[in-house]
Amino acid sequence: MLADSPLLTKDFTVYAIIEDSGTQIKVAKGDVVQIDLRELATGGKELTFDRVLAVNTGGKATIGAPYVKGASVVATVLGEEKGDKTIAVKYSRRKGYRKKIGHRQGYLNVRIEDIKA
């Protein structure tokens, strides 16, 4: 009966919700996430996200207003990647006007190394 308790089966992993380029991303230690491409400092292999919206450390959640004070997430840069191609089509009827435009968004792959709360 005790083994079926929801407290024992609940997952108490440490995670954080960060804000980057207007998007909110839930990250945990060891996760590999894609963020928007940006210019890095020369020799920059590490990123620090200081806009942390929420942190959960072992079942205790801290919610920021709007950010958690003193919290940060450290990530290592793995490399750049292009996303899938997006097709946009412009069309005007009865005018013979058709235009096809393609776009591939650039992303930066990072691995989350540490969550400091």
SULTAVEN-V72429 format. One record per residue. N is the residue number from 1. RES is the residue in three letters. OMEGA is omega in whole degrees, -180 to 180 (NA if undefined). NEAR is the number of other C-alpha atoms within 8 Angstrom. Layout:
# SULTAVEN-V72429
[[N:RES:OMEGA:NEAR] [N:RES:OMEGA:NEAR]]
This chain:
# SULTAVEN-V72429
[[1:MET:180:4] [2:LEU:180:4] [3:ALA:179:6] [4:ASP:-178:7] [5:SER:-180:8] [6:PRO:178:6] [7:LEU:-179:5] [8:LEU:-178:7] [9:THR:-178:8] [10:LYS:-179:6] [11:ASP:-178:4] [12:PHE:179:7] [13:THR:178:9] [14:VAL:177:11] [15:TYR:179:12] [16:ALA:173:14] [17:ILE:-177:12] [18:ILE:176:14] [19:GLU:179:12] [20:ASP:179:10] [21:SER:177:5] [22:GLY:178:5] [23:THR:177:6] [24:GLN:-175:8] [25:ILE:175:8] [26:LYS:-176:8] [27:VAL:173:11] [28:ALA:-179:11] [29:LYS:180:10] [30:GLY:179:7] [31:ASP:172:8] [32:VAL:-177:8] [33:VAL:176:9] [34:GLN:176:8] [35:ILE:-180:9] [36:ASP:-178:8] [37:LEU:179:8] [38:ARG:177:5] [39:GLU:178:4] [40:LEU:174:6] [41:ALA:-178:5] [42:THR:-178:4] [43:GLY:-178:5] [44:GLY:178:7] [45:LYS:-176:7] [46:GLU:177:8] [47:LEU:175:9] [48:THR:177:8] [49:PHE:-179:12] [50:ASP:177:8] [51:ARG:-179:11] [52:VAL:-178:16] [53:LEU:-179:14] [54:ALA:178:13] [55:VAL:175:14] [56:ASN:-180:12] [57:THR:175:10] [58:GLY:177:7] [59:GLY:179:7] [60:LYS:-177:6] [61:ALA:175:8] [62:THR:-179:8] [63:ILE:-180:9] [64:GLY:178:10] [65:ALA:-2:6] [66:PRO:-178:5] [67:TYR:177:10] [68:VAL:-176:14] [69:LYS:177:5] [70:GLY:-179:6] [71:ALA:177:11] [72:SER:179:12] [73:VAL:-179:14] [74:VAL:-178:13] [75:ALA:177:13] [76:THR:-179:11] [77:VAL:178:11] [78:LEU:180:9] [79:GLY:-180:7] [80:GLU:-180:9] [81:GLU:174:8] [82:LYS:180:8] [83:GLY:179:8] [84:ASP:180:6] [85:LYS:176:8] [86:THR:-178:7] [87:ILE:173:8] [88:ALA:-178:7] [89:VAL:173:8] [90:LYS:-174:8] [91:TYR:172:7] [92:SER:-177:8] [93:ARG:178:6] [94:ARG:-179:4] [95:LYS:-178:5] [96:GLY:-178:6] [97:TYR:176:8] [98:ARG:180:8] [99:LYS:-180:7] [100:LYS:-177:8] [101:ILE:177:7] [102:GLY:180:8] [103:HIS:174:7] [104:ARG:-178:9] [105:GLN:177:8] [106:GLY:180:10] [107:TYR:175:12] [108:LEU:178:14] [109:ASN:179:13] [110:VAL:175:13] [111:ARG:-179:12] [112:ILE:-177:16] [113:GLU:-174:10] [114:ASP:173:8] [115:ILE:-179:14] [116:LYS:-179:8] [117:ALA:NA:6]]
